């Protein structure tokens, strides 16, 4: 066998390994929360864009939801505004909200749309305000049992996915900034900053997505952190619910999002390491996978014989 053919053979094997996964996911919607180190490292950003475009050309329907914590903090600092956090959430004054909106919709989103569109006229940017996609009410932080006002931070109350569905049906890749309109018609400011993990999970449920994927800066959910770096590869919704009270604060909204998704019709939710180039493709199209997968609880078995409690 020539050297050229010998070098090409592993590529063919890789493609064949992906075949059952391509068949399984064809035509399915995948919601991806873009965040962590992948947002600020140029090589990782480019690899992420390539992965999303690959999904689209492989017959899947990817949707990207993003926040922009590091970029928002940097812009606030430039403007002489302090970044303050309470209960793990950014305190968002009206002035800070203007910066959040500008950075998410005008900087992070535009850069990502540009990277995706290097491969063709695919990506369309929007925010949760557009077409009433996301509606929210004021969220208060819970600190030591007290409800604390943290400004223009919202809790999603409704999702209208019609505009996103229309874009997907047209073959586009929606790129969505995690800002929501206020449910209160008398609210003068009218918009809220919402957690991007929560927004991605709510949208995945509303779209009836096959999969929610959340990019993080860790390998997945650890078995017994910090005593062990063994990653849990798979767990059910009930198993995750039991673990939630003991998780590190940064993982809580991600895992709560995964739990919400699989309990509301999404088939799998995955937390994957966004520091690994092409982590999305490795997770979806290989037998091993690289992160933590959350699945719905199994359906209870119904017996055909014997008595049923509570019936006569």
Secondary structure, DSSP 8 states (H G I E B T S, - for coil): --HHHHHHHHHHHHHHHHHHHHHHHTT-EEEEEE-GGGGT-HHHHHHHHHHHHHHHHTT-EEEEEE--HHHHHHHHHHTT----EETTEE-B-HHHHHHHHHHIIIIIHHHHHHHHGGGSS-EEEEEETGGG-EEEEEEEEEETTEEEEEEEEEEEEEE-THHHHHHHHTT-EEEEEEEEEES-TT-SS-EEE--HHHHHHHHHHHHT-SEEEEEESSSS-BSSTTT---B--EEEHHHHHHHGGGS-HHHHHHHHHHHHHHTTT-SEEEEEETTSTTHHHHHHHSSS-SSEEEE--------SSS--TT--
